[in-house]
Amino acid sequence: MSTKPTTTDLEWTELDQRAVDTARVLAMDSVQKVGNGHPGTAMSLAPAAYLLFQKLMRHDPSDADWTGRDRFVLSPGHTSLTLYVQLFMAGYGLELSDLKAFRTWGSKTPGHPEHGHTRGVETTTGPLGQGIANAVGMAMAARYERGLFDPEAPKGESPFDHTIWAIVSDGDLEEGISAEASSLAGHQKLGNIVALYDDNHISIEGDTATALSEDVLKRYEAYGWHVQRIEQAPNGDFDIQALYAALKAAQEETERPSLIAARTIIAWPAPNAQNTEAAHGSALGDAEVAATKEVLGFDPKQTFQVDDDVFAHVRKVVDRGREAHATWEKKLAKWREANPERAAEFDRINAGELPDGWEKVLPVFPAGKSVATRKASGEVLKALGGVVPELWGGSADLAGSNNTTIDASSSFLPEGNPLPEANPYGRTIHFGIREHAMGSTMNGIALHGNTRVYGGTFLVFSDYMRPAVRLAALMKLPVTYVWTHDSIGLGEDGPTHQPVEHMAALRAIPGLNMVRPADANETAIAWREIMKRHATKPAPHGLALTRQNVPTYEANEGAAKGGYVLFEAEGGRPQVILIATGSEVQMAVEARETLQAEGVPTRVVSMPSVEWFEEQDQAYRDGVLLPDVKARVAVEAGIGLTWHRYVGEAGRIVSLEHFGASADYQVLFQEFGLTSEAVVEAARESLADAGRR
């Protein structure tokens, strides 16, 4: 643990202190007005948040998305007023009216910060632990970005050097996701993260001693972090000079991520509510708010009091931000002059554009050859890697199975790592066996901007990632999940590794696009479509890919529309439509041959992505799934929940409504009735049922 002298060059005036106390008053009043919320932490953290936004962070309120800015992550999203008040003070577009509308319909100040909803909010937080993991991803992206554009610059001298600041809580550090992400950050020696740990000893159920007794700083030392602890001022508030010194020391530590523990008193200086669990998530009450205002020297009869001199003082940060931005632009101009090719690449990537001719490198696979879609995906990734330098990613220790190694000679690892392929700016990320952290750090990478990230694991382990996947969908982040071993087709590993309910469960997440290609060519087309959508239709995408080989069909551009006619009925208008995804498409194709031989004109529809299909206009969808053809069969090696709306009342679903087993995959498909014969029988039943209706 580090100890630093508390004498600093920080200028802290009575006006600064008045501004901090104003932030406390605004937090109390905002919660009191709506009648619910979390006032206590916003009150105690006000000095720290003010110090960051007004004295330390490099940011420009007039340009919230400036590439050269520092990032700020409020991991305990419940204390959203900690951030909202600073965004108001710093001039990010929030006004007093927005604070007065806290947690109400249509406001810019929802209960938890939402990226894309409120200007200046870098990430959506609330589920504890996600924010610190996002910060780790941002730090990783910052290093990779530097490697793309300015790898030779000395530390701290590149226009692409900046700091990721975070505030974390006891709750964040209790959640397992923070352990995964913090371990990864220490291993990666991410010296561009500074996290302030609000050690207030309070959780909803009372003192954190009810559930937490470990030495958090020793844990973080073991992760490889630089740790410090600061004590309170004699009156119980933050010791501002000590906090400033610790934050500066942490920023200057470039070889390790930094954690600063600060013992705080929740709801300080409320006379009766401070240091109580009630202050965590409840309005203080009119009497306590009035009493606290008197302690702070405010008029208890006024609400949302912001004195003119305080307002003028805090808004000076707008001018300081513009100056910092202008200084950075001069630095960037010198870099541009010295690096014209990299500057052109920066402009392209920053605009979300892809290199000219990038699609030409995508492989087209010969029809008739059997290829696992995971293998096809790996070939596509390697091809894209040669022309799209901003594309990077890896796997949760399953690279050989996921085929996610974009460059085997270039691992994203810090200097000093013994692996021969180690490179601080490498293409291949080794997330380790940390699926949840992988998902959350991928979110942080996407939020940071200027790169394109993917991450792989088995589809069944998407369960470990689901909270991060849900947040990616909520934020519309262009991250790509390479989820392989997509069904009982993985075989002998058995039911613990065989996803059954996962496709349906993941399709239930609004905004997540799941893609389960039928073959190698659909896989290539899916990757192409995902790459195109990165800037135009940003959203997370999950690729569900086979372990086993599947037949390859002629490439069909309809795959990019999510569903299309793979094989048309012969001998007349279709009497039955067979709908399938992934490895089960071959069963539908085989079933069609049988039905056609029986004189039943049969159409096969491959539907790799329900979500993409639903984006198409009604005319296209009706052209694929003819409304007057009531005999339909859907087949997928998982639960059939997705398919009821597509097959209708006369339709049938060939699915798997139970867990799998350990055996050769061909045996499993036969034993569980996932066969072309079963599809044929289901089609006959549907034809008979449709004829009776």
C-alpha positions in Angstrom: 0.0 0.0 0.0 1.3 3.4 -0.9 1.2 6.5 1.3 1.8 9.9 -0.2 2.3 13.3 1.4 -0.9 15.4 1.4 0.8 18.7 0.5 -0.2 19.5 -3.1 -0.5 22.2 -5.6 -4.3 22.1 -5.4 -6.0 25.4 -5.1 -9.1 24.9 -3.0 -11.1 28.0 -2.2 -14.2 28.8 -0.1 -16.1 29.0 -3.4 -15.0 25.4 -4.3 -16.3 24.2 -0.9 -19.5 26.1 -1.4 -19.9 24.4 -4.8 -19.4 21.0 -3.2 -22.0 21.8 -0.6 -24.3 23.0 -3.4 -23.9 19.6 -5.0 -25.0 18.0 -1.8 -28.0 20.2 -1.5 -29.0 19.5 -5.1 -28.8 15.8 -4.4 -31.0 16.0 -1.3 -33.5 18.2 -3.0 -33.7 16.1 -6.2 -34.5 12.9 -4.2 -36.9 14.7 -1.8 -38.9 16.2 -4.7 -39.6 12.9 -6.4 -39.8 11.0 -3.1 -37.4 8.2 -3.9 -33.8 7.7 -4.9 -30.4 7.4 -3.4 -29.3 10.7 -1.7 -26.6 9.5 0.8 -23.8 8.4 -1.5 -24.2 11.4 -3.7 -23.8 13.7 -0.7 -20.7 12.0 0.6 -19.1 11.6 -2.8 -19.7 15.2 -3.9 -16.2 16.4 -3.1 -14.6 13.6 -5.1 -16.8 14.0 -8.1 -16.3 17.8 -8.0 -12.5 17.4 -7.8 -12.5 15.1 -10.9 -14.8 17.2 -13.1 -13.5 20.6 -12.0 -9.8 20.0 -11.3 -8.4 16.8 -12.7 -10.2 15.3 -15.7 -9.4 16.4 -19.3 -12.8 16.9 -20.8 -14.7 19.4 -22.9 -18.3 19.9 -22.0 -19.0 21.5 -25.4 -17.9 18.3 -27.1 -18.9 15.3 -25.0 -17.5 12.8 -27.6 -14.1 14.3 -28.2 -11.6 11.5 -28.9 -8.9 12.9 -26.6 -11.0 13.1 -23.5 -10.6 11.3 -20.3 -13.4 8.9 -19.5 -15.4 8.8 -16.3 -17.3 5.8 -15.1 -19.7 5.9 -12.2 -19.9 2.2 -11.4 -22.5 2.5 -8.5 -25.2 3.8 -10.9 -27.7 4.1 -8.1 -25.9 7.3 -7.0 -26.6 8.8 -10.4 -27.0 12.2 -8.9 -23.3 12.1 -8.2 -22.9 12.3 -12.0 -25.9 14.4 -12.9 -25.1 17.2 -10.6 -21.5 17.4 -12.0 -22.9 17.3 -15.6 -25.2 20.2 -14.7 -22.4 22.2 -13.0 -19.9 21.6 -15.9 -22.3 22.6 -18.6 -23.0 19.3 -20.4 -26.6 20.4 -21.1 -28.4 19.4 -17.9 -30.2 22.2 -16.2 -31.8 22.7 -12.8 -35.1 21.7 -14.4 -33.6 18.3 -15.3 -32.5 17.7 -11.7 -36.0 18.7 -10.6 -37.4 16.0 -13.0 -35.2 13.3 -11.5 -36.5 9.8 -12.0 -39.7 11.0 -13.8 -41.1 10.1 -17.2 -39.2 11.6 -20.1 -36.5 13.2 -18.1 -32.8 13.4 -18.9 -32.1 12.2 -15.4 -33.4 8.6 -15.0 -32.8 6.6 -11.9 -29.5 5.1 -13.2 -27.3 6.8 -15.8 -28.0 5.7 -19.4 -25.5 6.0 -22.2 -27.0 7.6 -25.2 -29.8 9.2 -23.2 -28.0 11.8 -21.2 -25.1 13.7 -22.7 -21.9 13.1 -20.9 -22.8 9.7 -19.6 -20.1 7.3 -20.8 -21.8 4.1 -20.0 -25.1 2.7 -18.6 -24.5 1.6 -15.0 -26.7 0.2 -12.2 -26.1 -3.6 -12.2 -23.2 -3.4 -9.8 -19.7 -4.4 -11.0 -20.5 -3.7 -14.6 -19.1 -0.2 -14.5 -15.6 -1.1 -13.3 -15.5 -3.8 -15.9 -16.5 -1.3 -18.6 -13.7 0.9 -17.4 -11.2 -2.0 -17.8 -12.5 -2.4 -21.4 -12.1 1.3 -22.0 -8.5 1.1 -20.8 -7.8 -1.9 -23.0 -9.3 0.0 -26.0 -7.2 3.1 -25.2 -4.0 1.0 -25.4 -5.0 -0.7 -28.6 -6.0 2.6 -30.2 -2.6 4.0 -29.3 -1.0 1.0 -31.0 -3.0 1.6 -34.1 -2.1 5.3 -34.4 0.9 6.2 -32.3 2.8 3.2 -30.9 6.3 4.7 -30.9 5.4 7.8 -28.8 6.9 7.9 -25.2 4.4 7.3 -22.4 2.2 10.2 -21.8 3.2 12.1 -24.9 0.8 10.8 -27.5 -2.5 12.5 -28.3 -4.1 9.1 -27.7 -2.9 8.9 -24.1 -5.7 9.6 -21.6 -7.0 8.4 -18.2 -10.0 6.2 -17.4 -11.4 7.5 -14.0 -13.9 5.4 -12.1 -15.8 5.5 -8.8 -16.6 2.1 -7.3 -18.5 1.0 -4.3 -18.5 -1.8 -1.8 -21.3 -3.4 -3.8 -19.3 -3.2 -7.0 -16.4 -4.9 -5.4 -18.6 -7.7 -3.9 -19.9 -8.6 -7.3 -17.9 -11.4 -8.9 -17.7 -9.5 -12.2 -15.4 -6.9 -10.6 -13.0 -9.7 -9.5 -12.8 -11.1 -13.0 -12.3 -7.7 -14.6 -9.9 -6.4 -12.0 -7.8 -9.6 -12.2 -7.6 -9.0 -16.0 -6.7 -5.4 -15.5 -3.8 -6.2 -13.2 -2.5 -8.9 -15.5 -2.7 -6.5 -18.4 -0.9 -3.8 -16.3 -3.4 -1.2 -17.4 -1.8 1.9 -15.9 -4.4 4.2 -17.4 -7.2 3.3 -14.9 -7.7 5.2 -11.7 -10.5 3.9 -9.5 -11.7 5.6 -6.3 -13.2 3.1 -3.9 -16.0 4.6 -1.8 -15.5 2.6 1.4 -18.6 3.8 3.3 -19.4 0.5 5.1 -23.1 0.8 4.2 -25.3 -1.5 2.2 -29.1 -1.9 2.0 -29.0 -4.5 4.8 -26.9 -2.3 7.1 -23.2 -2.3 7.8 -21.2 -4.1 5.2 -19.8 -6.2 8.0 -22.9 -8.3 7.6 -21.3 -9.7 4.4 -17.8 -8.4 3.8 -14.7 -8.8 5.9 -11.8 -9.2 3.5 -9.0 -6.7 3.1 -10.0 -5.2 -0.2 -6.7 -3.4 -0.8 -4.7 -6.6 -0.2 -6.9 -8.3 -2.7 -6.2 -5.6 -5.2 -2.5 -5.7 -4.4 -2.7 -9.5 -5.2 -4.3 -8.6 -8.6 -1.3 -6.4 -9.4 -2.9 -3.0 -8.7 -1.2 0.1 -7.2 -3.2 0.7 -4.0 -3.6 3.7 -1.6 -5.8 4.5 1.3 -6.7 8.0 2.5 -8.2 8.9 5.8 -11.1 11.3 6.5 -10.7 14.9 7.5 -11.2 15.5 11.2 -14.8 16.5 10.6 -15.6 13.3 8.8 -15.7 14.7 5.3 -13.2 14.0 2.5 -9.6 15.3 3.1 -9.5 17.1 -0.2 -5.7 17.6 -0.2 -5.1 14.0 0.5 -7.6 12.9 -2.1 -6.0 15.1 -4.7 -2.5 13.9 -3.9 -3.7 10.3 -4.1 -5.5 10.8 -7.4 -2.4 12.5 -8.9 -0.1 9.8 -7.7 -2.4 7.2 -9.2 -2.5 9.0 -12.5 1.3 9.1 -12.6 1.5 5.3 -12.0 1.6 4.0 -15.6 2.6 0.4 -15.0 -0.3 -0.7 -12.9 -4.0 0.1 -12.5 -4.7 2.1 -9.4 -7.3 1.8 -6.6 -7.7 4.4 -3.9 -9.7 3.5 -0.8 -11.4 6.4 0.9 -13.4 5.9 4.1 -16.5 8.0 3.8 -19.6 8.6 5.8 -22.8 8.1 3.8 -25.1 11.2 3.8 -22.5 13.4 5.4 -23.2 15.9 7.0 -26.9 15.1 7.7 -27.2 15.3 11.5 -29.3 12.2 11.9 -29.2 10.3 8.6 -25.5 10.1 8.1 -23.9 6.7 8.5 -27.3 4.9 8.2 -28.6 2.4 5.7 -31.8 4.4 5.3 -29.7 7.2 3.7 -28.7 4.8 1.0 -31.9 4.4 -0.8 -34.6 6.7 0.7 -35.4 10.4 0.7 -34.1 12.0 3.9 -37.3 13.7 4.8 -38.1 17.4 4.9 -36.9 17.9 8.5 -33.6 16.2 7.9 -33.0 18.1 4.6 -33.7 21.4 6.4 -31.4 20.4 9.2 -28.6 19.5 6.8 -29.0 22.8 4.9 -28.6 24.7 8.1 -25.4 22.7 8.9 -24.1 23.6 5.4 -25.1 27.3 5.7 -27.9 27.1 3.2 -31.4 28.5 3.5 -33.6 25.6 4.6 -36.7 27.2 3.0 -35.1 27.3 -0.4 -34.9 24.3 -2.7 -32.4 23.7 -5.5 -30.4 26.7 -4.4 -27.5 27.6 -6.6 -25.9 31.0 -5.9 -24.9 33.1 -8.8 -21.2 33.2 -7.8 -21.2 29.4 -7.4 -22.8 28.9 -10.8 -20.3 31.3 -12.5 -17.4 29.5 -10.8 -18.3 26.0 -11.8 -19.2 26.9 -15.4 -15.6 28.1 -15.9 -14.8 24.5 -16.6 -16.4 25.0 -20.0 -13.6 27.4 -21.0 -10.9 25.3 -19.4 -12.3 22.3 -21.4 -12.2 24.2 -24.7 -8.6 25.2 -23.9 -7.6 21.6 -23.2 -9.3 20.5 -26.4 -7.5 23.2 -28.4 -4.1 22.2 -26.9 -4.9 18.6 -27.8 -5.8 19.5 -31.4 -2.5 21.3 -31.8 -0.8 18.1 -30.6 -2.9 16.0 -33.0 -2.0 18.4 -35.9 1.7 17.8 -35.3 1.0 14.0 -35.2 -1.0 14.2 -38.4 1.9 16.1 -40.1 4.4 13.4 -39.0 2.0 10.5 -39.7 -0.1 11.2 -42.8 -1.0 7.5 -43.5 -1.9 6.8 -39.9 -3.9 10.1 -39.8 -5.9 8.9 -42.9 -6.6 5.6 -41.1 -7.6 7.5 -37.9 -10.1 9.6 -39.9 -11.6 6.5 -41.6 -11.9 4.5 -38.4 -13.2 7.5 -36.4 -15.9 7.9 -39.1 -17.0 4.3 -38.7 -16.0 3.5 -42.3 -14.4 0.3 -43.6 -11.4 0.2 -46.0 -12.0 0.3 -49.7 -12.5 -3.1 -51.2 -12.6 -4.9 -47.8 -15.4 -7.2 -49.0 -13.2 -8.6 -51.7 -11.2 -10.6 -49.1 -14.2 -12.5 -47.8 -14.0 -16.2 -48.7 -16.6 -17.9 -50.8 -16.8 -21.6 -50.0 -17.4 -24.2 -52.7 -20.8 -25.9 -52.5 -20.8 -29.5 -51.6 -18.0 -29.4 -49.2 -18.8 -30.0 -45.5 -17.3 -27.4 -43.2 -18.1 -26.5 -39.5 -19.4 -23.0 -39.3 -16.9 -22.2 -36.5 -14.1 -23.1 -38.9 -15.6 -20.9 -41.6 -15.9 -18.1 -39.1 -12.2 -18.4 -38.2 -11.2 -18.2 -41.9 -13.4 -15.1 -42.3 -11.8 -13.5 -39.3 -8.3 -14.1 -40.6 -9.2 -12.6 -44.0 -10.7 -9.5 -42.4 -7.8 -9.1 -40.0 -5.5 -8.5 -43.0 -7.5 -5.4 -44.2 -9.4 -4.1 -41.1 -6.7 -3.3 -38.5 -9.3 -1.9 -36.0 -10.8 -5.4 -35.7 -9.5 -7.3 -32.7 -10.7 -9.8 -30.1 -10.2 -13.2 -28.6 -11.7 -15.8 -26.5 -12.4 -16.9 -22.9 -9.6 -19.5 -23.1 -11.3 -21.4 -25.9 -9.5 -19.8 -29.0 -8.7 -23.2 -30.5 -12.3 -24.3 -30.3 -13.9 -20.9 -31.1 -11.4 -20.2 -34.0 -11.1 -16.6 -32.8 -7.3 -16.1 -33.2 -7.1 -13.3 -35.7 -3.3 -13.3 -35.5 -1.4 -16.1 -33.7 1.8 -14.0 -33.7 0.3 -11.0 -31.9 -1.1 -11.4 -28.4 -2.5 -8.3 -26.6 -0.3 -8.5 -23.5 1.8 -6.0 -21.6 5.6 -5.6 -21.8 7.4 -8.1 -19.7 5.0 -11.0 -20.4 7.0 -14.1 -21.2 5.0 -15.3 -24.1 7.0 -14.8 -27.4 4.0 -13.4 -29.2 3.3 -10.8 -26.4 2.8 -7.2 -27.6 1.1 -4.4 -25.7 -0.7 -3.5 -29.0 -1.4 -7.1 -30.1 -4.5 -8.2 -32.0 -5.5 -11.3 -30.0 -7.0 -10.8 -26.6 -6.6 -13.6 -24.0 -9.6 -12.9 -21.7 -8.9 -16.0 -19.7 -11.7 -18.1 -18.2 -13.7 -14.9 -17.4 -16.8 -14.9 -19.7 -18.6 -12.3 -17.6 -15.6 -10.0 -17.7 -15.1 -10.6 -21.4 -18.7 -9.4 -22.0 -18.4 -6.3 -19.9 -14.9 -5.3 -21.1 -16.1 -5.7 -24.7 -18.8 -3.2 -23.8 -16.2 -0.9 -22.5 -14.1 -1.4 -25.6 -17.1 -0.5 -27.8 -18.0 2.5 -25.7 -14.4 3.8 -26.0 -14.7 3.9 -29.8 -12.2 3.6 -32.6 -12.0 -0.2 -32.6 -14.2 -3.2 -33.4 -14.2 -6.0 -30.9 -15.4 -9.6 -30.8 -15.1 -12.3 -28.1 -15.7 -16.0 -28.2 -16.8 -18.9 -25.9 -19.2 -21.8 -26.1 -22.8 -20.9 -26.6 -23.8 -22.6 -23.3 -21.5 -20.2 -21.4 -23.4 -17.2 -22.7 -25.2 -17.7 -19.4 -22.1 -16.3 -17.7 -22.2 -13.3 -20.0 -25.9 -12.5 -20.0 -25.9 -9.4 -17.8 -23.2 -7.8 -20.0 -25.0 -8.9 -23.2 -28.3 -7.4 -21.9 -26.5 -4.1 -21.3 -24.9 -4.2 -24.7 -28.3 -4.5 -26.2 -29.7 -1.7 -24.0 -26.8 0.6 -25.1 -26.9 -0.6 -28.8 -23.2 -1.4 -28.7 -21.6 -3.0 -31.8 -20.0 -6.0 -30.2 -19.8 -9.4 -31.7 -20.1 -12.7 -29.8 -18.6 -15.7 -31.4 -20.6 -18.5 -29.6 -19.6 -21.9 -30.9 -20.7 -25.5 -30.1 -24.2 -24.3 -30.7 -26.3 -27.4 -30.0 -26.3 -31.1 -28.9 -24.2 -31.4 -32.0 -21.1 -30.8 -29.9 -21.7 -34.4 -28.7 -19.7 -36.2 -26.1 -19.2 -33.3 -23.6 -22.8 -33.9 -22.6 -25.7 -31.9 -21.3 -23.7 -29.4 -19.2 -22.1 -28.1 -22.4 -25.0 -28.6 -24.8 -27.1 -25.4 -25.2 -30.8 -26.2 -25.4 -32.7 -23.1 -24.2 -30.0 -20.6 -25.2 -31.1 -19.5 -28.6 -34.6 -18.8 -27.5 -33.4 -17.1 -24.3 -31.0 -14.9 -26.2 -33.6 -14.0 -28.9 -35.7 -12.8 -26.0 -33.3 -9.9 -25.3 -34.6 -6.8 -27.1 -31.9 -5.4 -29.5 -29.7 -8.5 -29.6 -29.4 -9.9 -33.1 -28.7 -13.7 -33.0 -27.3 -15.3 -36.2 -27.2 -19.0 -36.6 -25.8 -19.7 -40.1 -26.6 -22.9 -41.9 -23.2 -23.2 -43.6 -19.9 -21.6 -44.4 -21.3 -19.2 -46.9 -24.0 -18.0 -44.6 -21.3 -17.5 -42.0 -19.2 -15.3 -44.3 -22.3 -13.3 -45.3 -23.2 -12.9 -41.7 -19.8 -11.5 -40.8 -20.0 -9.1 -43.8 -23.4 -7.9 -42.6 -22.3 -7.4 -39.0 -19.3 -5.4 -40.2 -21.5 -3.2 -42.3 -23.9 -2.6 -39.4 -21.2 -1.4 -37.0 -21.8 2.2 -37.7 -25.1 2.2 -39.6 -27.2 0.0 -37.3 -25.1 -0.5 -34.1 -26.3 -3.4 -32.0 -24.7 -6.5 -30.4 -24.6 -9.6 -32.5 -24.3 -13.2 -31.4 -23.0 -15.8 -33.9 -24.1 -19.3 -33.0 -21.7 -21.7 -34.8 -21.4 -25.4 -35.1 -18.7 -27.7 -33.9 -19.6 -30.4 -36.4 -19.2 -30.2 -40.2 -22.3 -29.2 -42.1 -23.0 -29.2 -45.9 -22.1 -26.0 -47.8 -24.7 -24.6 -50.2 -24.4 -22.0 -52.9 -23.9 -18.5 -51.4 -27.2 -16.6 -51.3 -27.4 -12.9 -50.5 -30.8 -13.5 -48.8 -28.8 -14.6 -45.7 -28.2 -10.9 -45.0 -31.9 -10.4 -44.8 -32.2 -13.0 -42.0 -34.4 -15.4 -43.9 -34.7 -16.4 -47.5 -35.8 -19.2 -49.9 -32.8 -21.6 -50.0 -34.6 -24.2 -52.1 -37.8 -23.5 -54.0 -40.7 -25.9 -54.4 -40.8 -27.8 -57.7 -43.9 -28.8 -59.6 -46.1 -26.0 -58.6 -46.8 -23.5 -55.8 -45.4 -24.7 -52.4 -47.8 -26.8 -50.4 -45.6 -26.8 -47.3 -42.7 -24.6 -46.1 -39.9 -26.0 -44.0 -38.1 -23.4 -41.9 -34.7 -24.2 -40.3 -31.5 -22.7 -38.9 -27.9 -23.8 -38.4 -27.1 -27.5 -38.7 -30.8 -28.4 -39.0 -31.1 -26.8 -42.4 -29.6 -29.9 -43.9 -32.5 -31.9 -42.4 -35.0 -29.6 -44.0 -33.2 -30.0 -47.4 -33.2 -33.8 -47.1 -36.9 -33.8 -46.0 -37.7 -31.6 -49.0 -36.3 -34.3 -51.3 -38.5 -36.9 -49.8 -41.6 -34.7 -49.9 -40.9 -33.7 -53.5 -40.6 -37.4 -54.5 -44.0 -37.9 -53.0 -45.4 -35.1 -55.2 -45.5 -32.4 -52.5 -44.0 -29.1 -53.7 -41.9 -28.1 -50.8 -40.0 -24.8 -50.1 -37.0 -24.7 -47.7 -36.5 -21.4 -45.9 -33.2 -20.8 -44.1 -33.6 -18.3 -41.3 -30.2 -17.5 -39.8 -31.4 -14.5 -38.0 -35.0 -13.9 -36.8 -34.1 -10.4 -35.9 -32.8 -9.5 -39.3 -35.8 -11.1 -40.9 -38.2 -9.1 -38.8 -36.5 -5.9 -40.0 -37.6 -6.6 -43.6 -40.8 -5.1 -44.9 -44.0 -7.1 -44.9 -43.9 -7.7 -48.6 -40.5 -9.4 -48.4 -41.5 -11.5 -45.4 -44.7 -12.5 -47.0 -42.7 -13.4 -50.1 -40.6 -15.8 -48.1 -43.3 -17.2 -45.8 -46.3 -17.2 -48.1 -49.3 -16.3 -45.9 -51.7 -18.7 -47.8 -49.4 -21.7 -47.1 -50.6 -22.9 -43.7 -48.6 -26.1 -43.7 -45.3 -25.3 -42.1 -42.6 -27.0 -40.1 -39.8 -25.3 -38.1 -36.8 -27.4 -37.1 -34.1 -26.3 -34.6 -32.0 -28.4 -32.1 -33.2 -26.4 -29.1 -36.5 -25.6 -27.5 -39.1 -24.4 -30.0 -40.2 -21.2 -28.3 -39.1 -19.0 -31.1 -41.0 -20.7 -33.8 -44.7 -20.8 -32.8 -45.4 -17.4 -34.4 -43.9 -18.6 -37.7 -45.6 -22.0 -38.1 -49.2 -20.9 -37.1 -52.0 -23.1 -35.8 -51.5 -25.8 -38.4 -47.8 -25.9 -38.2 -45.4 -28.2 -36.4 -42.1 -27.7 -34.7 -39.3 -30.3 -34.6 -37.3 -29.3 -31.5 -35.6 -30.4 -28.4 -37.6 -29.8 -25.2 -35.2 -31.4 -22.7 -31.5 -31.5 -21.9 -29.1 -33.5 -24.0 -26.8 -36.4 -23.2 -23.2 -37.5 -23.7 -22.7 -39.4 -27.0 -21.7 -39.0 -30.6 -23.7 -36.1 -32.1 -25.1 -38.3 -34.8 -26.4 -40.7 -32.2 -27.9 -37.8 -30.3 -29.8 -36.4 -33.2 -31.2 -39.8 -34.1 -32.1 -40.7 -30.5 -33.8 -37.3 -29.9 -35.8 -37.4 -33.1 -34.0 -34.5 -34.8 -33.9 -36.2 -38.3 -35.1 -35.5 -41.8 -37.6 -38.4 -41.3 -39.0 -36.5 -38.3 -39.3 -33.4 -40.4 -41.1 -35.3 -43.2 -43.6 -36.8 -40.7 -44.2 -33.3 -39.1 -44.8 -31.9 -42.6 -47.4 -34.7 -43.3 -49.2 -33.9 -40.1 -49.1 -30.1 -40.8 -50.5 -30.7 -44.4 -53.3 -32.8 -42.9 -54.1 -30.3 -40.2 -54.0 -27.4 -42.7 -56.4 -29.3 -45.0 -58.9 -29.6 -42.2 -58.9 -25.8 -41.4 
